[in-house]
Amino acid sequence: MQAVVKRLARSGESIGLVPTMGALHEGHLSLVRRARRENDIVIVSIFVNPTQFGPNEDYLRYPRPFAKDVKLCRAAGVDYVFHPSVKAMFPDGFQNFIAPGPVSLPLCGKFRPGHFRGVATVVAKLFNITLPGRAYFGMKDFQQVRVIETMAEDLNMPVRIVRAPTVRERSGLALSSRNQYLSRPERLASPRIREALQRAGEMLECGREKSLAKIRKTAVSIIKRIPGARIQYFELCDPATLAPLRSRKLPALAAAAVFVGNTRLIDNLLIQK
Ligand code: AMP
């Protein structure tokens, strides 16, 4: 892969990278289309990264419909699918990891120790392997975007990080490869997560309710209407540092992680001034 991209770079071609774990859906494809418009060469990486999963998470059962993914990539005009083995990426003796900073600690970082260390490390490797001028990330995983943005900036990585908006079902549910784990009733109820984020956003914007605790409580009560939901977190935070808000201010990020049955769903809403 590196030999291929070096050759392309020599002939002046711009390279866009879309890192994924596969099981591609319209969310991924929106990133691919954007990359297609903005670069000469588009590379999609498909790698289910073991270092970003916790011991009790879904690494083994994570969907891997590789042939279908390749078809979708081909139809979207992708030039290269990079699909390395785990052994190629993390051979015996592998020992160096990226240690992400404070943006990796709250929200998902609190409940998935080591997750962003694994993400940052694999993304740094993918950058070094594919040498992209631009790399595309979805705001569905907002904290991941901040981890990657700060990593690229702090370590002077010569890549522009492009943020792309979250693609949703008509119901409002954010598209996710994990949605296929949901039963029908779970899927029907899950749009409440988005509803809760929006309600919190409206209350923050409108400014009548000054108490962040009350705004949180209202949002949480909406999510609790999902049968079998367990809220891991619902936070209002600063969209740059991801530190919890202490008082009402904009811009803000409302972010949630909810177990619906056994499926962990995350979503967020950026509330602008
Ligand atoms: P994943 O395969 O889950 O690691 O996701 C690969 C990339 O696609 C990440 O940058 C995600 O943020 C992005 N992505 C996943 N779901 C969506 C979505 N619903 N809308 C936009 N981007 C998404």
Residues whose N, C-alpha, C, O or C-beta is under 5 A from the ligand:
A	BS01	AMP	P19 T20 M21 G22 G27 H28 Y136 F137 G138 M139 K140 D141 A164 P165 T166 V167 A174 L175 S176
